[in-house]
């Protein structure tokens, strides 16, 4: 399995409910994410270029309270 398997396994079984955007965390850059739900659990999978935000693609999974 690839190096991102552990991170991506956090969203197995979730359903995409909507799309969200964050334009405040990195001035001059819009970040887009997939809002995911499974029962009452909610996560956002932020679409980045890599873990640091540059280079190849990466999803950063955030739990939402």
C-alpha positions in Angstrom: 0.0 0.0 0.0 1.1 3.6 -0.6 2.4 6.0 2.0 -1.0 7.9 2.3 -3.0 4.8 3.1 -3.3 5.5 6.8 -4.5 9.0 6.3 -7.0 8.1 3.5 -8.4 5.2 5.5 -10.0 7.8 7.9 -12.7 8.4 5.3 -13.6 4.8 4.3 -17.4 4.4 4.6 -18.1 8.2 4.6 -20.4 9.9 2.1 -19.7 13.2 0.3 -22.3 15.7 1.4 -21.0 18.9 0.0 -18.0 21.0 -1.0 -16.4 23.7 1.3 -13.8 26.4 0.8 -11.3 28.1 3.1 -9.8 31.3 1.9 -8.5 32.5 5.3 -5.9 30.0 6.3 -3.5 30.8 3.5 -3.9 34.4 2.2 -4.2 34.6 -1.5 -5.0 30.8 -1.8 -8.4 29.1 -1.8 -8.5 25.6 -0.3 -11.3 23.3 -1.2 -12.6 20.3 0.7 -15.1 17.5 0.6 -17.5 17.5 3.5 -18.0 13.9 4.5 -20.5 12.3 6.9 -21.1 8.8 8.4 -24.0 8.8 10.8 -23.4 11.8 13.2 -19.6 11.8 12.4 -18.4 14.6 10.1 -15.0 15.1 8.4 -13.5 17.4 5.8 -11.0 16.0 3.3 -9.0 19.1 2.2 -7.6 18.8 -1.3 -3.9 19.9 -1.1 -1.0 19.4 -3.4 0.9 17.5 -0.8 1.3 17.4 3.0 2.9 20.8 3.0 0.6 22.1 0.3 3.0 21.9 -2.7 3.9 19.1 -5.1 1.8 16.0 -5.8 -1.8 15.6 -4.6 -2.7 14.9 -1.0 -5.9 14.8 1.1 -5.7 16.2 4.6 -8.5 14.7 6.7 -10.0 16.9 9.5 -12.5 15.8 12.1 -15.3 18.3 12.6 -17.0 18.6 16.0 
